[in-house]
Amino acid sequence: MNGSHAESRIAERVPPKPPPRTWSRERIAGHLLMGFWIFLGVSLAWYLVVAWNPDLVARYGPRMISGLGVTLGLVGTSLLCGAVVSVPIAFGRMSKNRLVAALSYAYVYFFRGTPLLAQAFLVYYGLGSFREQLDAVGLWSFFRDAWNCAAFAFTLNTAAYQAEILRGAIQSVPRGQFEGGAALGISKWVIFRKIVMPQALIVALRPYGNEIILMIKGSAIVAIITVYDLMGETRRAFSRSFDFQTYLWAAVMYLLMVETLRLAWDRLEVRLTRHLKR
């Protein structure tokens, strides 16, 4: 009786129709802009098909592929070394010791506030002025190589950004997580390692992905200091062939790298945050 009484009182209602979509100025501008980018992409693809030069690809393609490997090796090495360096800097930024906090802040302030190109020049050209001193301590054999200088400069730069990402992620974890673990008698190290850091790394996952993408695109500057990465090999191919499509193919290769990383990072994020989806 109760069920039938409820059914008689609460009638089924048809969901309201969505409001009609009008052609506002914003919608028109969005469609025009999307059409422009589609036209630009199709034009670029058509140009690459029409201007295809088998001799150019056969002559410079293997060198550009080799340069791509140099780019990936340089970026990977710099990111891993920068991740190691960023940990003490991040904890220094959170330190209650004023001197340690000030030194860590100065490091981050300098490397985030100056161009990466200037930092690469300071390492590659600046350290050359101290050749005798570096040779005396056995470091000149390292800094005389352009790839090592680029990796060193990139490591220092990305360490500053990764330190800020890590610091912000750790500080975003609610203080109650520490207090709850302490109330259960768990040591501070275990609280940090098994409670705080897993949550912090999830928060930092997307910023870390953005930093990797920025490093991949920023790595093109090492061609200026004679490192034959992807852009370095592209510049050399253009200087000998004067064919502009070499730069277009380099742009396509950078785009493929970034898009592959983006898709992989999205899948990783979905995998690691599946327990947060409801």
SEMITOR-539329 format. One record per residue: chain; residue number from 1; x, y, z of N, C-alpha, C, CB in turn. Coordinates in steps of 0.05 Angstrom, whole numbers. Each point is the difference from the previous one (the first is absolute). Glycine has a CB too. Layout:
residues N
   marnu   romi      npx      npy      npz     capx     capy     capz      cpx      cpy      cpz     cbpx     cbpy     cbpz
       A    NUM        X        Y        Z        X        Y        Z        X        Y        Z        X        Y        Z
...
This chain:
residues 278
   marnu   romi      npx      npy      npz     capx     capy     capz      cpx      cpy      cpz     cbpx     cbpy     cbpz
       A      1       17      -24        0      -17       24        0       17       25        0      -36      -25       24
       A      2       57       25       -6       17       23        1       13        6      -26        8       -9       48
       A      3        2      -13      -62       14        4      -25      -19       12      -21       30      -39       11
       A      4      -55       27      -13      -19       10      -20       -8       29        7      -16      -47       -9
       A      5       14       53       35       -8       27        8       22       20       -8      -27      -19       39
       A      6       53       11      -35       22       18       -8        0        4      -30       27      -16       40
       A      7      -32       -6      -55        0        2      -29      -22       18      -10       20      -45       -2
       A      8      -42       45       16      -23       17       -8        5       29        6      -30      -38        7
       A      9       46       44       14        6       28        8       23       12      -15      -18      -11       45
       A     10       39       -6      -51       24       11      -13        0      -10      -29       26        0       43
       A     11      -35       17      -61       -1       -7      -28       27        4      -14      -50       12        0
       A     12       54      -28      -20       25        3      -15       -1       25      -16        5      -49       -3
       A     13       18       63        3        2       25      -15       20       -2      -22      -13       26       41
       A     14        6      -15      -63       19        1      -23       22       20        6      -37      -14      -32
       A     15       62        6       29       22       20        5       -3       24      -18       30      -37       14
       A     16      -23       60       -3       -3       25      -17       18        0      -24      -13       25       42
       A     17        4      -13      -63       16        1      -24       24       20        4      -41      -11      -28
       A     18       64        4       18       22       19        2       -5       26      -14       31      -39        4
       A     19      -21       61        6       -6       25      -14       13        0      -27       -2       24       44
       A     20      -11      -11      -63       10        1      -27       27       15       -1      -47       -2      -19
       A     21       65       -9        3       27       12       -3       -1       21      -21       23      -43       14
       A     22      -18       67       -6       -1       23      -19       29        5      -10      -40       20       24
       A     23       41       -7      -47       25        6      -12       10       27       11      -12      -26      -42
       A     24       24       24       66       11       24       13       26        8      -13      -23      -12       43
       A     25       33       36      -36       25        8      -12       23      -18        9      -17       47        0
       A     26       16      -56       25       21      -18       10        0      -26      -16       -3       21       46
       A     27      -21      -32      -51       -2      -25      -14       10        3      -29      -38      -14       30
       A     28       30       36      -43        9        5      -27       30        3       -2      -44       22      -10
       A     29       55       -7       30       29        4        0       15      -26        5       -7       46       17
       A     30       -5      -63        0       13      -26        5        0      -18      -25      -15        4       47
       A     31       -7       -4      -61       -2      -16      -25       20       10      -21      -48      -11       10
       A     32       49       38      -12       19       11      -20       29       -6        7      -33       37       -8
       A     33       39      -35       34       27       -6        9        7      -30       -5       -3       37       34
       A     34      -16      -54      -27        5      -29       -5        3       -6      -30      -26      -10       42
       A     35        9       23      -58        3       -3      -29       27        9      -10      -48        5       -5
       A     36       58       17       16       26       10       -8       22      -20        7      -15       47        7
       A     37       15      -58       17       20      -20        8       -2      -25      -16        0       19       46
       A     38      -24      -28      -53       -3      -23      -17       11        5      -28      -41      -14       26
       A     39       35       38      -37       11        7      -26       30        1        1      -42       26      -10
       A     40       53      -15       31       29        2        3       13      -28        1       -5       44       23
       A     41       -7      -62       -7       11      -27        2       -2      -15      -26      -13        0       47
       A     42       -9        2      -61       -3      -13      -26       19       11      -20      -48       -9       10
       A     43       52       35      -10       19       13      -18       28       -9        5      -30       40       -3
       A     44       37      -43       28       27       -9        7        4      -29       -9        1       31       39
       A     45      -21      -48      -34        3      -28       -9        1       -1      -30      -25      -15       41
       A     46        9       31      -55        1        0      -29       27        9      -11      -49        9       -1
       A     47       60       12       14       26       10       -9       22      -22        4      -14       47       12
       A     48       13      -61       10       20      -21        5       -2      -22      -20        0       11       48
       A     49      -25      -17      -57       -4      -21      -20       10        9      -27      -39      -17       25
       A     50       32       42      -32        8       10      -27       30        5       -1      -45       22       -5
       A     51       57      -12       27       28        7       -1       18      -23        8      -13       46       11
       A     52        2      -70      -10       16      -24        9       24       -3      -18      -42      -22       17
       A     53       65       20       -5       25       -2      -14       15      -25       10        3       50       -6
       A     54       -5      -72       -9       13      -25       10       30        2        4      -36      -25      -24
       A     55       49       40        7       29        4        2        7       14       26        5        1      -50
       A     56      -21       20       57        5       15       25       -4      -18       24      -15       42      -23
       A     57       -7      -58       23       -5      -18       22       21      -21        3      -49        8       -6
       A     58       58      -19      -17       20      -21        1       27       11       10      -23      -24      -37
       A     59       28       49       31       26       11        8        1       10       28        7       13      -47
       A     60      -29        1       56        1       13       26      -19      -14       20       12       43      -23
       A     61      -30      -60       14      -18      -14       18       14      -15       22      -32       -3      -37
       A     62       52      -15       31       13      -14       21       14       18       20        7      -37      -32
       A     63        4       59       23       13       19       18      -20       13       19       36        8      -34
       A     64      -59       -2       24      -21       12       17      -10      -20       20      -13       31      -37
       A     65       11      -56       29       -8      -21       19       21       -3       21      -26      -25      -36
       A     66       51       26       28       22       -1       20       -2       24       19       29      -25      -33
       A     67      -35       48       22       -3       24       17      -24       -3       19       20       28      -36
       A     68      -41      -41       27      -23       -6       17        9      -16       24      -31        2      -39
       A     69       48      -22       35       10      -16       22       17       17       19        0      -40      -29
       A     70       16       58       19       15       18       17      -18       17       17       37        1      -34
       A     71      -59        9       22      -19       17       14      -13      -16       23       -9       26      -41
       A     72        0      -50       35      -13      -17       21       20       -7       22      -31      -19      -34
       A     73       56       13       27       20       -6       20        6       24       18       19      -34      -31
       A     74      -16       57       18        6       24       15      -23        8       20       28       16      -39
       A     75      -52      -17       28      -23        7       17       -4      -21       23      -22       23      -40
       A     76       24      -48       33       -3      -21       20       21        2       22      -20      -29      -34
       A     77       45       33       27       21        2       19       -4       24       18       31      -22      -31
       A     78      -38       45       19       -4       25       15      -23       -3       20       19       26      -39
       A     79      -41      -38       30      -23       -3       18        6      -18       23      -30        7      -39
       A     80       43      -30       34        7      -18       22       19       13       20       -7      -39      -30
       A     81       28       51       20       19       13       18      -13       24       14       38      -14      -29
       A     82      -55       29       15      -14       22       12      -19       -9       22        3       24      -43
       A     83      -16      -48       40      -18      -10       20       16       -6       26      -30      -19      -36
       A     84       54        9       33       17       -6       24        8       26       14       17      -42      -22
       A     85       -9       62        6        9       25       11      -24       16       13       37        2      -34
       A     86      -60       -6       23      -23       16        9      -10       -8       28      -13        5      -47
       A     87       19      -29       55      -10       -9       27       12       16       22       -6      -46      -18
       A     88       33       48       21       10       17       22       -7       29       -3       37      -32        4
       A     89      -40       42      -29       -8       28       -3      -29        5       10       31        3      -40
       A     90      -48      -22       34      -28        2        9       -2        0       30      -16      -22      -42
       A     91       31        4       55        0       -1       29       14       24       12       -1      -50       -2
       A     92       21       61      -13       12       25        9      -19       23        0       43      -17      -17
       A     93      -61       17       -4      -20       22       -1      -19       -2       23        4        1      -50
       A     94       -9      -25       60      -19       -3       22       14       -1       27      -29      -25      -30
       A     95       56       29       31       15       -2       24       -6       24       18       36      -25      -24
       A     96      -35       21       51       -3       21       19       26       16        4      -36      -27       22
       A     97       57       15      -32       26       14        2        0       22      -21       24      -42       16
       A     98      -21       67       -7       -2       23      -19       22        0      -21      -21       25       37
       A     99       45      -34      -29       22        0      -19       -5      -20      -22       32       15       36
       A    100      -40      -39      -28       -5      -21      -20      -23        8      -18       17      -35       32
       A    101      -38       46      -20      -24        8      -16        8       23      -19      -30      -14       38
       A    102       47       32      -29        8       23      -17       17      -10      -23       -2       31       39
       A    103       20      -49      -34       17      -11      -22      -16      -15      -20       38       -3       31
       A    104      -57      -13      -22      -18      -15      -18      -17       19      -16        0      -39       32
       A    105      -10       60      -19      -17       19      -14       17       15      -22      -29        6       42
       A    106       54        1      -35       17       14      -19        5      -18      -25       21       26       38
       A    107      -17      -51      -33        5      -19      -22      -24       -1      -19       30      -28       29
       A    108      -54       24      -17      -24       -2      -16       -6       26      -14      -18      -34       32
       A    109       22       56      -18       -5       27      -11       17        5      -24      -13       16       45
       A    110       39      -23      -44       18        5      -22       -7      -17      -24       36       12       33
       A    111      -39      -38      -29       -3      -18      -23      -28        1      -12       35      -29       20
       A    112      -54       38       -5      -27        4      -11       -3       28      -12      -18      -33       33
       A    113       34       51      -25       -3       28       -8       18        8      -24      -12       10       46
       A    114       30      -27      -54       18        6      -22       -5      -19      -23       35       18       32
       A    115      -30      -10      -57       -5      -18      -23       18      -24        0      -15       40      -26
       A    116        4      -62       17       15      -25       -2       24        4      -20      -42      -27       10
       A    117       38       42      -31       21        5      -19       24       14       14      -34        3      -38
       A    118       28       17       55       21       14       14       15      -18       19      -26       42       -4
       A    119       11      -61       16       13      -19       18       19      -19      -15      -40        3       31
       A    120       31      -11      -55       16      -18      -16       25       15       -9      -40      -25      -15
       A    121       38       50        8       23       16       -8       20        4       23      -29       24      -34
       A    122       17      -19       58       18        3       24       16      -25        5      -33       33       20
       A    123       21      -56      -23       14      -25        5       20       -6      -22      -40      -17       25
       A    124       31       19      -50       17       -8      -23       23       20       -5      -40      -23      -20
       A    125       33       49       20       20       20       -6       13       11       25      -25       12      -41
       A    126        9       -9       62       11       12       25       20      -18       14      -43       23        5
       A    127       38      -49       -3       18      -18       13       26       -3      -16      -38      -24       21
       A    128       37       30      -47       24       -2      -15       21       20        9      -27      -15      -38
       A    129       19       37       51       18       20       10       16      -11       25      -30       36      -17
       A    130       20      -57       28       14      -12       24       12      -27       -7      -33       24       31
       A    131       43      -26      -55       11      -25       -9       23      -10       18      -13       12      -46
       A    132       31        5       54       23       -9       16      -10      -10       27       29       34      -23
       A    133      -48      -20       36      -10       -9       26      -15      -26       -3       -3       48       15
       A    134      -13      -51      -36      -15      -25       -4       19      -23       -6      -40       27      -16
       A    135       61      -21        0       19      -20       -7       15      -10       25        4       20      -46
       A    136        0       -2       65       15       -7       24      -15      -19       18       22       45       -2
       A    137      -49      -43        1      -16      -18       16      -12      -23      -16      -11       38       30
       A    138       20      -40      -55       -9      -23      -17      -27        2      -12       29      -26       28
       A    139      -41       51      -30      -27        3      -10        0       10      -29      -15        8       46
       A    140       38        1      -56       -1       11      -27       -7      -20      -21       35       33       15
       A    141      -27      -58      -11       -7      -21      -20      -30       -3       -2       43      -24       10
       A    142      -58       30       12      -29       -1       -1      -12       24      -13        1      -27       42
       A    143        8       51      -34      -13       24      -10       10        9      -28       -5       14       47
       A    144       25      -28      -58        9        7      -27      -19      -11      -21       47        0       17
       A    145      -64      -19       -9      -19      -12      -19      -26       16        1       21      -46        6
       A    146      -31       54      -29      -25       16       -2      -24      -15       11       19       24      -40
       A    147      -21      -50       35      -23      -15       10        0        0       30        1      -29      -41
       A    148       22       25       54        1        0       29       -8       27       11       36      -34       -2
       A    149      -27       56      -11       -7       27        9      -30        4       -2       45       17      -14
       A    150      -57      -26       -8      -29        3       -4      -15      -16       22        7        7      -50
       A    151        1      -32       54      -13      -16       21        3       12       27        9      -41      -27
       A    152       14       53       33        4       12       26      -18       25        4       48      -16       -1
       A    153      -49       33      -20      -17       23        1      -30       -8        2       34       26      -26
       A    154      -42      -45       11      -28       -9        1       -7      -12       27        2       -9      -50
       A    155       17       -6       61       -5      -12       27       -4       21       21       28      -39      -13
       A    156      -12       60       13       -3       21       19      -26       15       -4       50        5        2
       A    157      -58       -1      -27      -25       14       -6      -24      -16        9       22       23      -38
       A    158      -24      -48       29      -24      -16        7       -1       -7       29        1      -18      -46
       A    159       22       17       60        0       -5       29      -15       22       14       43      -24       -4
       A    160      -40       49       -5      -14       22       13      -30       -2       -3       40       29       -8
       A    161      -49      -36      -16      -29       -3       -5      -11      -25       14        6       23      -44
       A    162        9      -45       43      -10      -24       14       -1        4       30       19      -28      -37
       A    163        0       43       48        0        6       29      -26       15        8       50        1        0
       A    164      -58       18      -16      -24       15        6      -25      -17       -4       23       42      -14
       A    165      -23      -60       -6      -22      -18       -4       -3      -19       25        6        2      -51
       A    166       17      -13       59        0      -18       23       -8       14       26       35      -28      -23
       A    167      -25       52       27       -6       15       24      -30        6        1       46       20        1
       A    168      -57      -10      -23      -28        6       -1      -18      -24        4       11       38      -30
       A    169       -2      -61       19      -16      -24        3        0      -10       29       10      -12      -47
       A    170       13       13       60        2       -9       28      -17       18       18       46      -18       -8
       A    171      -44       44        3      -15       19       17      -30        0       -5       41       28        1
       A    172      -49      -40      -24      -29       -2       -6      -13      -22       16        9       18      -45
       A    173        6      -37       56      -11      -22       16      -10       12       26       31      -35      -22
       A    174      -56       30       30      -10       12       24       17       -8       25      -46       -1      -20
       A    175       48       20       38       15       -4       25      -11      -23       16       12       48        0
       A    176      -38      -53       -3      -13      -22       15       12      -27       -7      -41       27        2
       A    177       53      -30      -25       12      -26       -7       24       -6       18      -15        6      -48
       A    178       31       15       53       22       -3       19      -10       -6       28       28       31      -28
       A    179      -48      -15       37      -10       -2       27      -14      -27        5       -5       50        1
       A    180       -9      -60      -22      -14      -26        3       20      -22        2      -38       17      -26
       A    181       60      -16       10       20      -21        2       15        1       27        5        2      -49
       A    182        0       22       59       14        3       26      -18      -11       22       25       40      -17
       A    183      -52      -35       15      -18      -10       21       -1      -30        1      -27       41       -6
       A    184       33      -54      -17        1      -29       -1       27      -12        9      -34        2      -36
       A    185       52       16       43       27       -9        8       19       -7      -22      -22      -16       40
       A    186       16       26      -64       17       -6      -23       23       20       -1      -39      -19      -26
       A    187       63       10       20       23       18       -1       -3       20      -22       29      -37       19
       A    188      -14       59      -17       -2       22      -19       10       -9      -28        7       33       37
       A    189       13      -50      -37       11       -9      -26      -20      -17      -15       46        1       19
       A    190      -60      -19       -4      -20      -17      -12      -24       16       -9       15      -39       29
       A    191      -23       59      -13      -22       18       -8        6       14      -26      -12        6       48
       A    192       37        4      -49        7       15      -24        2      -19      -25       25       33       29
       A    193      -13      -56      -25        5      -18      -22      -25      -14      -10       46       -6       17
       A    194      -64       -2        1      -22      -17       -8      -27       15        0       25      -38       18
       A    195      -26       61       -6      -25       15        1        1       26      -16       -9      -20       45
       A    196       29       36      -39        2       26      -12       10        0      -29        8       18       45
       A    197       14      -32      -50       12        0      -27      -18      -12      -21       44       -3       22
       A    198      -58      -20      -17      -18      -10      -21      -22       21       -8        8      -46       17
       A    199      -18       60        2      -20       21       -6       13       24      -14      -27      -15       39
       A    200       51       22      -31       14       23      -12        7       -6      -29       17       13       45
       A    201       -8      -37      -50        9       -7      -27      -24        0      -20       38      -27       19
       A    202      -62       20       -9      -23        1      -17       -6       29       -7      -18      -42       20
       A    203       20       60       -1       -4       28       -5       21       11      -20      -20        5       46
       A    204       45      -15      -43       21       10      -17        2      -13      -27       25       10       41
       A    205      -42      -30      -46        3      -16      -25       -4       18      -24      -17      -40       24
       A    206       -4       56      -25       -4       17      -24       21       21       -3      -49       -8        5
       A    207       57       23       16       22       19       -3       26      -13      -10      -21       28       36
       A    208       27      -52      -26       24      -14       -9       -2       -6      -30        6      -21       45
       A    209      -29       13      -55       -3       -4      -28        4       25      -17      -32      -37       11
       A    210       22       59       -1        4       26      -14       29        7        0      -45       15       14
       A    211       60      -20        7       28        6        1       16      -17      -20       -5       12       49
       A    212       -3      -37      -52       14      -17      -20       -5       11      -28       -5      -40       30
       A    213      -20       48      -36       -6       11      -26       16       25       -5      -46      -20        2
       A    214       47       38       18       16       24       -3       29       -5       -5      -33       23       29
       A    215       44      -44      -15       28       -7       -4        5      -10      -29        4      -10       49
       A    216      -23       -6      -59        4      -10      -27        0       23      -20      -23      -43       13
       A    217        5       61      -10        0       23      -19       23       19        5      -50       -4       -3
       A    218       58        8       28       22       18        6       27      -12       -8      -27       19       37
       A    219       28      -45      -41       26      -12       -6       10        8      -27      -12      -38       27
       A    220       -5       51      -44        9        8      -27       22       21        1      -46      -10      -17
       A    221       48       24       40       20       22        1       29      -11        1      -34       28       24
       A    222       38      -54      -18       27      -10        2       14       -1      -27      -14      -27       39
       A    223       -2       30      -61       12        1      -26       19       25       -3      -40      -24      -19
       A    224       34       44       35       16       25       -1       28       -5       12      -42       28        2
       A    225       44      -47       16       26       -5       13       12      -25      -12      -15       23       42
       A    226       10      -28      -67       13      -21      -16       -7      -29        8       36       32       -7
       A    227      -59      -36       20       -9      -27        5      -18       -8      -23        2        6       51
       A    228        4      -28      -64      -15       -9      -23      -23      -18        8       41        3      -28
       A    229      -61       10       41      -25      -13        6      -18        1      -24        5       11       50
       A    230      -31      -14      -46      -18        1      -23        1       27      -14      -30      -33       23
       A    231       29       55       -7        1       26      -13       28        6      -11      -35       15       32
       A    232       56      -25      -20       27        4      -10        3      -13      -27       17        2       46
       A    233      -27      -27      -49        2      -14      -25      -18       13      -21       10      -42       24
       A    234      -33       53      -15      -18       14      -19       14       25      -11      -40      -18       25
       A    235       53       33       -7       14       24       -9       22       -7      -20      -10       22       44
       A    236       24      -44      -39       22       -8      -18      -12       -9      -27       28      -13       40
       A    237      -50       -1      -39      -13       -8      -25       -9       24      -16      -14      -43       21
       A    238        2       63       -8       -9       23      -14       23       16      -12      -40        2       30
       A    239       62        0      -15       23       16       -9       12      -12      -25        9       14       46
       A    240      -13      -40      -51       12      -14      -23      -20       -3      -23       30      -24       31
       A    241      -56       23      -24      -20       -5      -21      -17       25       -6       -2      -48       14
       A    242        0       66        5      -17       24       -2      -29       -8       -7       40       27      -15
       A    243      -48      -49       25      -28       -9       -3      -15        4       26       14      -35      -35
       A    244      -34       52       35      -14        8       24      -15      -23       13       -4       45      -19
       A    245       -3      -66        3      -15      -22       12       15      -15       21      -25       -3      -43
       A    246       51        6       44       15      -13       22      -10       10       27       40       -5      -30
       A    247      -45       31       33      -11       10       25      -28       -9        5       29       40       -6
       A    248      -45      -44      -16      -27      -10        4        0      -28       10      -15       30      -37
       A    249       33      -47       26        2      -27       10       10       -1       29        9      -16      -47
       A    250        9       34       54        9        2       28      -23        7       18       46       13      -15
       A    251      -63        6        6      -23        8       16      -19      -23        4        5       47      -17
       A    252       -9      -63       -5      -17      -23        2       11      -21       20      -15        7      -47
       A    253       41      -10       47       12      -19       19       -2        9       29       32      -14      -36
       A    254      -29       40       40       -4       11       27      -29       -4        9       37       34       -7
       A    255      -55      -28      -12      -29       -4        6       -6      -28        7      -11       38      -30
       A    256       22      -57       16       -5      -29        5       11       -7       28        2      -10      -49
       A    257       21       20       56       11       -6       26      -18       10       22       46        3      -19
       A    258      -55       23       16      -17       12       21      -26      -14        2       22       43       -8
       A    259      -34      -50      -15      -27      -13        0        2      -28       11      -13       28      -40
       A    260       34      -42       34        4      -27       11        2        1       31       23      -15      -43
       A    261       -7       35       52        3        3       29      -26        8       13       48       13       -7
       A    262      -63        4       -6      -26        9       11      -19      -23        3        7       45      -20
       A    263       -9      -62       -1      -18      -23        2        9      -20       21      -11        7      -49
       A    264       37      -12       50       10      -18       21       -5       11       28       35      -16      -33
       A    265      -31       42       36       -4       12       26      -29        0        8       40       29       -7
       A    266      -58      -25      -12      -28       -1        6       -8      -28        9       -9       36      -33
       A    267       19      -57       20       -6      -27        8       12       -6       28       -1      -14      -49
       A    268       25       24       54       12       -4       26      -17       14       22       45       -4      -21
       A    269      -54       28       15      -16       14       20      -27      -14        5       21       42      -15
       A    270      -33      -52       -6      -25      -15        4        5      -25       16      -18       17      -43
       A    271       40      -31       38        7      -24       14        5        5       30       20      -18      -42
       A    272       -5       40       48        7        5       28      -22       13       16       46        5      -15
       A    273      -65        7        1      -22       14       15      -27      -15       -3       24       44       -7
       A    274      -23      -69       -2      -25      -14       -4      -16       -4       26       21      -24      -38
       A    275       -7       24       61      -13       -3       25      -15       25        9       35      -34       13
       A    276      -29       57      -27      -13       25        7      -25        4      -16       44       19       11
       A    277      -48      -35      -32      -24        3      -17      -23      -14       13       28        2      -42
       A    278      -51       12       41      -24      -12       11      -23        0      -20       14       16       45
